[in-house]
Amino acid sequence: MTLDLPAPLADALGVALGQPASLGPLAMVAAAFIAGGLVKGLLGVGLPLVIVPLLALIIPSPKAIALMGMPILLSNLWQALDGGHIRYAMRRFVWLLVPMVVATALTVRMTLGLPVSTLNIMVACAVLLAVVLLAWQPASAIAPAHEPRWNFIVGLLSGALGGVSSMMGPLIISYLVALRLPREQFIGSISVIYLAGALPLFISMVALGILGWPEAILSTLSLAPMFIGMSAGKRLRSHVSEAAFRKLLLGFLTLVGVMLLVK
């Protein structure tokens, strides 16, 4: 079903989607952002982990990643400023941030030149890897003496994963859990790390012509369904246990990853 939109807006949305701007694809995009917002509202993390693979089922993976620009940047900027731990995170994780930024920028330039089918497979593998990492609960904390080495390793690997799929989160989450950070330091630190990783990702996409005005417009419009989902997720926190929801999320992501592999 076509929509009665002004021609410039319809054209821009069509370019962002890689197909005519009809009700079906736009409704699916909105549903994906509501689902991602629901997860983030309930768990505090997981926005691109849910949205990118869902969008990749209906639009090319590069466009799916490009549409995450405004939601990722604004949500993490707000959390980083609100948490008040920017200096702490920059000081403690500087040797995680530097290799992550470099790896993200280099990986984006390599992977966005690949065929869409290959990128879909890479996104699917990233999703399945995320399932494994999120299911892993480290039994022991990382010793402070080993932290600088692990900072570099995690930064390098998460940057490469983020450049391929925009999903650097699972590895970062697993690492920060292993560091046994207090809740407020965890939220503040992960927001700063996500923001630092997202900036080179989307700057590179702009430079390479993957993220232009059409994608920026649809990405901005997607903020509304994302915040609707986040609001619902926050209300569900007191009714659904995190453990139960995590199991449902892991099962759902496994299904989406397999669907991308066979697409």
N, C-alpha and C positions, 0 to 999 in steps of 0.2 A: 504494500500500500504506500503510495507516494504521499508526501506531506506538502501542505500549502505553505511553503517558506519563501521569503524573498530570494530571488535568484542568486545573489552573491553568497548568502549564507548557505543555501542548498548546495551550491558548487563547492564551497569550502568544506562542508561536511562530507560531501562525496569524495573529495580528494583525501581527507583524513581517514575515511573508511576504506578507500580503495575500491569503492563500488557506489552506485547511486544511493543518495541519502533518503532511504525509505524508512517506514515505521519499524519494520522487523529488525534490521541491523542496529538502529538507534536504541530500540527497546532492549536488545541483548547487551549493548554496551552499558546502558543504565543499570540493568540487572547485575552485570559483572561488578560494577562499582558499588552497588548496594551490598553485594555479598562480601566484597573486600572490606568495605567499611564496617560491616557487621563483625567480621573477624577481628579487625583492629580495635573496635570499640570494646569487644569482649576480652581479648587477650593483650591488647596494647601493641601488638606487632602483627605482621603478616599481610600488609596491604598488597604489594606487588606479587607476593607468593600466590595469592588467590586470583588477582585480576589478570595478570599477564597470560597465564595458561588458558583461562577462560576466553579472553579476547582472541588468543591465537587460534582458537577453534573456528572463528568466524572471519577474522581479518589477518593479513600477513603479520608475522611476528615483529618485524621492525616497527610497524605502525602501532602494534599493541604496546611495545615498550615506549614509543614516543608519547602515547597518550597518558602515560604515568607521570609525565613531567611535572605539571602543576600540583597534583595531589601529593606526590612524594616530597617535593621541595617545600611546599607550604606547611604540610602536616609536621614534617621534621623540624623546620625552622621554628614553628610555634612551640613544639615540645622542647627544643634546645633552649630557647629563650625563657620558657616558663620554668624549666627545671633548675636553672641557675647553676649548672655544673659545667659550663663551657670551658672555663680555665682549667678546671680539674681534668676534664676529658682530654683537652689539648696537651696538657703536660704529661699525663700518664700514658696516653696512647699515641704520642707523636710518631713513634716508629711503627705503628700499625697504619696510621693515616697516610704517611708518605708513600710506602710501597703500594697501598690500596689505590691511591689516586693515580699513580703512574700506571699500574696494571690495568685499571679501568679504562684509561684513555687509550692505551695501546690495544687492548682487546676489542674495544668498540670499533676501531679503525679496521681491524682484521675481519671481525665477524660480520659486519654489516655489508661486506662485499660478497658474502656467500649467498647461494640460492636460498629462497624462502623455505623450501622443503628441508634443507639442511639445518637452517636456523630453528625450524619447528622441532626437529629431532633434538637439537642442543637444548632448547627450552624444556622439552619433555624430560631429558636426562637431568637437567638442573632441578626440576620439580621432584623427581624420584630421589635424587640425592638429598634434597631438602627434607623429604619424608624421613629418610634414614637419620639425618642429623637431628631433626626435631624429636624423633622417637628415642634418641640416645640421651640418657640422663647420666652425666659424669658422676662417678662415685666419690672422687677425691678432687680437692682443689689443686690448682697449679701453684707451685712454690714461687714466692717472689723472685728468687734468684733466676728462675727460668723464664720469667715473664717477658724480658726484652726479646729473647729469641722467638718465643711464641707470637709476640706482637708482630714481628716481621713476617713470619710464616703465614699467620692468619690474614694479615693485611694483603699479602701477595695473592693468596688463593681466593679470598673473598672479592678482591678487585677484579680478578680474571672472571670469576663467576658472575659478578655484577655487570661486567662489560658485555658478556654473552647474553644475559637474560634479565638484567636489572634486579636479580634476586640474590643479593649478597647477604641478606638477613640471616638465614639459618646457621651459617658458619659463625657469624658474629654472635648470634644469640647463644649458641652452644659454648663458645669461648668465654663470654661474659658470665654465663652460669657457672662455668668451671672456676672462674676467679672469685666466686662467692661475693659479688658486689651487693651492698645493701640496695633495697628497692629504688630509692630516689637516685642514687648514683648510677644504678643500672639504666634507668629510664633516661636520665640526662646524658650519660655516655653514649648509649646506643643511638640517641637522636643526633648527636654531634657526628658520630661515625657515619650514620646513614646519609646525613646532609653532605658530608665531605665526599662520600662516594658518589652521590647523585649529581653533584655539580659537574665533574668532568664527563660523566656519562651523557648528560643532556647538552652540555656545551659542545661535545664532540658530535652529537647527533645534529645540532644546529649547523655546525661547520660542514658536515657531510651532506646536508640537504635532506636529512631524514625527518627532522623536526622543524617544520616551517609554520607559517601563520595558520593554515588550515588545522594542523594537528594541535597547535597551541589553543585555538578557539574551542575545539572539541574537548581538549584536556581541561580547559577552564570550566566549560559547561558541566563536565563530569564531577566537579566538586560538589554540586548539589546532591546527586544520589549517594556520593561517598559519605557526606555528612549525615544524610538520612540513615544510612546503614550504621554509622558510628554511634548515632544517638540510640538506635534500637539495641545495638550491642551492649552499650552501657547499662540499659535498663534490664537486659537479660542476665547481667552478671550475678544478681542475687537469686536467680531462679535456676540457672544451669551451672553445674559444677565445671570448673576449668578442666578437670581430668576427663570428664565425659565428652565435653566439647572437643578437646584435643584429639580424642580417639575418632570422633566423627570427621574432624578436619583432616586427619591423616588418611583415613579411608577415602574421603572425597578427593584429595589431592592425588592419591595413587590412581584412582579411576581416571582423573583428568590427564595425568601423565601418560597412562596407557593409551587413552584416546588420541592424544597427540602423536604418539609413536605409530599408530595404525592409520592415522588420517591420510 
